[in-house]
Amino acid sequence: MNKPRPSADLRAASESIAATFPALMVEASRLAASVAMGDHGRRRAGVGEDFWQYRQALPGDDLASIDWRRSGRSDTAYVREREWEAAHTIAIWADTAQSMDYSGKRDISTKGARANLLAMALSVLLSKAGERIAYPATIAATPRSGERHLQRIALAISAVEAGRPEYGSVPEFGDLKAARSIFLSDFMGADGQIFPQLKSIAERAGTGCLIHILDDTEETFPFDGRVIFESMGGGLSFETHRANSLQDEYRDQLAKRCAALEEFARQAGWQYLKHHTSSSPRAALLWLHMAIGGQR
């Protein structure tokens, strides 16, 4: 049998990515549009081009800042303020490990699909607000904003990596110093794959958000009788004839991991959200938007 040519492999991979790209962009744009930008954290008076609001003139205001046309309609002088436009860098990481491929029910999104959707929709919102977005360890790692960069992010999210690990490891950020860092993962990996990297980023970066994405069955553990548990990549396998006898210990271990993530976020001054794939993605996106705007 002839082996496929490298060019054929590349084309097949490219077509696979291209097939998911438009759907992801459309769904993410719809989700982003459903969340009103509202009073974003960057909306305050300062140097910029866009009008923000009028306010009454105060002693010490420069005469050049007074809007005489608006002031002429009353007996009060008004200053025309512009919106502050200092853009921030927001780093976003969505876990691509094989564990994120899990879904307990056919009609429920996988954890990976939900992470990708939230990452893309958040990127759309932030780009419209003028913020710079970095997607570490991908073609979109350089902080930028704008439509072209959104396309880079969508390509990075849609690409299926070869040899994905069973469980995700938080990537190295290198010299990237983000004002805020967003992590979307099931955080099922070993402690050494998660907490040291998060701590390193927290020590030299700004604030952060941990979005802990879980399937309902991963928390409820609705298994009974004979069950063969396998990791999504097949690297781990365990057979039991009394699955319900494992329920208490399993739930205890998961609760400890959730508590550890929440405690890390508290000590680092970050924020933590547990999000189930059966829940509305809009609710999680709204939470993220408010958290980044510093309004929670």
C-alpha positions as CSV (number, residue, x, y, z in Angstrom):
1,M,0.0,0.0,0.0
2,N,1.3,3.4,-1.0
3,K,1.8,5.9,1.9
4,P,-0.1,9.2,1.6
5,R,2.1,12.0,0.3
6,P,2.9,14.8,2.8
7,S,1.1,17.2,0.6
8,A,-2.0,15.1,0.7
9,D,-1.8,15.0,4.5
10,L,-1.4,18.7,4.6
11,R,-4.4,19.3,2.4
12,A,-6.6,17.0,4.4
13,A,-5.6,18.7,7.6
14,S,-6.2,22.1,6.0
15,E,-9.6,21.1,4.8
16,S,-10.5,19.8,8.2
17,I,-9.6,23.2,9.8
18,A,-11.4,25.1,7.1
19,A,-14.6,23.2,7.7
20,T,-14.8,24.2,11.3
21,F,-13.6,27.8,10.9
22,P,-16.7,29.5,9.5
23,A,-19.1,27.7,12.0
24,L,-16.9,28.8,15.0
25,M,-16.8,32.4,13.8
26,V,-20.5,32.6,13.2
27,E,-21.4,31.0,16.6
28,A,-18.9,33.1,18.5
29,S,-20.1,36.3,16.8
30,R,-23.7,35.5,17.7
31,L,-22.8,34.7,21.3
32,A,-20.7,37.9,21.6
33,A,-23.6,40.0,20.1
34,S,-25.9,38.6,22.7
35,V,-23.8,40.1,25.5
36,A,-24.0,43.9,25.6
37,M,-20.7,45.6,26.0
38,G,-22.2,47.9,28.6
39,D,-19.8,49.8,30.8
40,H,-16.5,48.2,30.0
41,G,-13.6,48.7,32.4
42,R,-11.8,50.9,30.0
43,R,-14.7,53.4,29.7
44,R,-13.6,56.5,31.6
45,A,-12.5,60.0,30.8
46,G,-9.1,60.4,29.2
47,V,-7.1,60.9,26.0
48,G,-8.9,59.4,23.0
49,E,-10.9,60.1,19.9
50,D,-14.4,58.9,20.8
51,F,-16.9,61.2,22.6
52,W,-17.9,59.8,26.0
53,Q,-20.0,62.4,27.9
54,Y,-20.6,66.0,28.7
55,R,-19.9,67.4,32.2
56,Q,-20.2,70.8,33.8
57,A,-17.1,72.9,33.6
58,L,-15.1,73.2,36.9
59,P,-12.6,75.8,38.1
60,G,-9.2,75.0,36.5
61,D,-10.6,73.5,33.3
62,D,-8.8,74.6,30.1
63,L,-11.0,76.9,28.1
64,A,-10.1,74.9,25.0
65,S,-11.9,71.9,26.5
66,I,-15.2,73.7,26.7
67,D,-17.8,72.7,24.1
68,W,-19.2,76.2,23.3
69,R,-22.0,74.8,21.1
70,R,-23.4,72.7,23.9
71,S,-22.8,75.4,26.5
72,G,-24.7,77.9,24.3
73,R,-27.9,76.0,24.8
74,S,-28.0,76.8,28.6
75,D,-26.5,79.1,31.1
76,T,-23.9,76.5,32.2
77,A,-20.5,75.8,30.6
78,Y,-19.9,72.1,29.6
79,V,-16.7,70.2,28.9
80,R,-16.8,67.5,26.2
81,E,-15.0,64.4,27.6
82,R,-13.5,61.7,25.4
83,E,-13.1,58.1,26.3
84,W,-9.9,56.8,27.7
85,E,-8.3,54.5,25.1
86,A,-5.3,52.8,26.6
87,A,-5.6,49.3,25.4
88,H,-4.8,46.3,27.6
89,T,-3.3,43.0,26.6
90,I,-5.6,40.0,27.4
91,A,-4.0,36.5,27.2
92,I,-6.5,33.7,26.6
93,W,-5.7,29.9,26.8
94,A,-8.3,27.2,25.9
95,D,-7.2,23.7,26.8
96,T,-6.8,21.4,23.7
97,A,-5.9,18.2,25.6
98,Q,-7.8,15.0,24.7
99,S,-9.7,15.1,28.1
100,M,-11.5,18.1,26.7
101,D,-13.1,15.9,24.0
102,Y,-15.4,14.4,26.6
103,S,-19.2,14.7,26.7
104,G,-21.5,12.6,28.8
105,K,-24.4,13.0,26.5
106,R,-24.7,13.3,22.7
107,D,-26.8,16.5,22.8
108,I,-24.3,18.3,25.1
109,S,-21.3,20.1,23.9
110,T,-17.8,18.7,24.6
111,K,-15.7,20.6,27.1
112,G,-13.3,21.5,24.3
113,A,-16.0,22.9,22.1
114,R,-17.4,25.0,24.9
115,A,-13.9,26.3,25.8
116,N,-13.2,27.2,22.1
117,L,-16.6,29.0,21.8
118,L,-16.1,31.1,24.9
119,A,-12.5,31.9,23.9
120,M,-13.5,33.0,20.4
121,A,-16.6,35.0,21.6
122,L,-14.5,36.7,24.3
123,S,-11.9,37.6,21.7
124,V,-14.7,39.2,19.5
125,L,-15.9,41.3,22.5
126,L,-12.4,42.4,23.5
127,S,-11.4,43.2,20.0
128,K,-14.4,45.4,19.5
129,A,-13.5,47.2,22.7
130,G,-10.0,48.0,21.3
131,E,-8.1,45.6,23.6
132,R,-5.1,43.5,22.4
133,I,-5.5,39.8,22.5
134,A,-2.8,37.2,22.8
135,Y,-3.4,33.4,22.3
136,P,-0.1,32.0,23.7
137,A,1.8,29.2,22.0
138,T,-0.1,29.7,18.7
139,I,0.1,31.7,15.5
140,A,-1.9,34.4,17.4
141,A,0.6,34.7,20.3
142,T,1.5,38.3,19.5
143,P,-0.9,40.7,21.2
144,R,-3.1,42.5,18.5
145,S,-6.6,43.6,17.9
146,G,-8.8,43.8,14.8
147,E,-10.5,41.5,12.3
148,R,-7.4,40.0,10.9
149,H,-6.2,39.0,14.3
150,L,-9.6,37.5,15.1
151,Q,-9.1,35.3,12.0
152,R,-5.7,34.2,13.3
153,I,-7.3,33.3,16.7
154,A,-10.0,31.3,15.0
155,L,-7.4,29.4,12.9
156,A,-5.4,28.7,16.1
157,I,-8.5,27.5,17.9
158,S,-9.8,25.4,14.9
159,A,-6.4,23.6,14.4
160,V,-6.2,20.1,15.7
161,E,-2.8,19.4,17.1
162,A,-1.0,16.2,16.4
163,G,-0.1,14.1,19.4
164,R,-2.3,16.0,21.9
165,P,-1.6,15.0,25.5
166,E,-4.2,13.2,27.6
167,Y,-4.5,16.1,30.0
168,G,-3.7,19.8,29.5
169,S,-0.7,21.7,30.8
170,V,-0.8,25.4,31.2
171,P,1.5,26.9,28.5
172,E,4.5,29.0,29.1
173,F,3.8,32.7,28.5
174,G,7.4,33.6,27.8
175,D,8.0,37.3,27.9
176,L,4.3,38.1,27.5
177,K,3.0,40.4,30.2
178,A,-0.7,40.5,30.1
179,A,-2.9,42.8,32.1
180,R,-5.3,39.9,32.4
181,S,-5.0,36.2,31.7
182,I,-8.0,33.8,31.0
183,F,-7.7,30.1,31.4
184,L,-10.4,27.7,30.1
185,S,-9.8,24.1,31.0
186,D,-11.1,21.0,32.9
187,F,-7.9,21.2,35.0
188,M,-7.8,17.4,35.1
189,G,-4.0,17.2,34.8
190,A,-1.6,16.5,37.6
191,D,-0.9,19.3,40.1
192,G,2.6,19.8,38.5
193,Q,1.1,20.5,35.1
194,I,-1.2,23.3,36.5
195,F,-0.3,25.1,39.7
196,P,3.4,25.9,39.2
197,Q,2.7,27.4,35.8
198,L,-0.2,29.4,37.1
199,K,1.8,30.7,40.0
200,S,4.6,31.8,37.7
201,I,2.2,33.7,35.5
202,A,0.5,35.3,38.5
203,E,3.8,36.5,39.9
204,R,4.6,38.6,36.9
205,A,1.3,39.3,35.3
206,G,-1.9,41.2,36.2
207,T,-5.2,39.7,37.2
208,G,-6.6,36.4,35.9
209,C,-9.7,34.2,35.6
210,L,-9.9,30.4,35.9
211,I,-12.9,29.0,34.0
212,H,-13.2,25.4,35.2
213,I,-15.2,23.6,32.5
214,L,-16.9,20.3,33.5
215,D,-19.5,17.9,32.1
216,D,-22.4,17.2,34.5
217,T,-21.5,13.5,34.7
218,E,-18.0,14.3,35.9
219,E,-19.6,15.8,39.0
220,T,-22.6,13.6,39.6
221,F,-20.8,10.3,38.7
222,P,-24.0,8.5,37.7
223,F,-22.3,5.1,37.1
224,D,-23.3,1.8,38.6
225,G,-22.5,-1.9,38.1
226,R,-19.8,-3.0,35.7
227,V,-18.1,-0.1,34.0
228,I,-14.9,0.3,32.1
229,F,-13.5,3.8,32.6
230,E,-11.0,4.9,29.9
231,S,-9.3,8.2,29.4
232,M,-10.2,9.9,26.1
233,G,-6.8,9.0,24.6
234,G,-7.0,5.4,25.8
235,G,-3.8,5.8,27.9
236,L,-5.6,5.0,31.1
237,S,-8.2,2.2,31.7
238,F,-9.9,0.8,34.8
239,E,-12.6,-1.9,35.0
240,T,-14.9,-2.2,38.0
241,H,-18.0,-4.3,38.8
242,R,-19.1,-1.9,41.5
243,A,-18.9,1.6,40.0
244,N,-21.1,3.1,42.6
245,S,-18.6,2.1,45.3
246,L,-16.2,4.6,43.8
247,Q,-18.6,7.5,43.9
248,D,-17.8,9.0,47.3
249,E,-14.0,8.9,46.8
250,Y,-14.2,10.2,43.3
251,R,-16.4,13.1,44.3
252,D,-14.1,13.9,47.2
253,Q,-11.1,14.1,44.9
254,L,-12.9,16.3,42.4
255,A,-14.1,18.6,45.2
256,K,-10.5,18.9,46.4
257,R,-9.3,20.0,43.0
258,C,-12.1,22.5,42.7
259,A,-11.2,23.9,46.2
260,A,-7.5,24.1,45.3
261,L,-8.3,26.1,42.1
262,E,-10.6,28.4,44.0
263,E,-8.0,28.9,46.8
264,F,-5.3,29.6,44.3
265,A,-7.5,32.2,42.6
266,R,-8.3,33.8,46.0
267,Q,-4.6,34.1,47.0
268,A,-3.5,35.4,43.6
269,G,-6.3,38.0,43.5
270,W,-7.8,36.2,40.6
271,Q,-11.4,34.9,40.0
272,Y,-12.7,31.4,39.6
273,L,-15.8,30.1,37.9
274,K,-17.0,26.5,37.6
275,H,-19.0,26.2,34.4
276,H,-20.9,23.1,33.2
277,T,-21.3,22.3,29.5
278,S,-25.1,21.9,30.1
279,S,-25.2,25.6,31.2
280,S,-25.7,28.6,29.0
281,P,-22.5,29.8,27.3
282,R,-23.9,33.3,27.4
283,A,-23.9,33.2,31.2
284,A,-20.3,32.3,31.3
285,L,-19.4,34.9,28.7
286,L,-21.3,37.6,30.6
287,W,-19.4,36.6,33.8
288,L,-16.1,36.8,32.0
289,H,-17.0,40.2,30.5
290,M,-17.9,41.6,33.9
291,A,-14.8,40.0,35.6
292,I,-12.5,41.6,33.0
293,G,-14.2,44.9,33.4
294,G,-13.6,44.8,37.1
295,Q,-17.3,45.1,37.9
296,R,-18.0,41.8,39.8
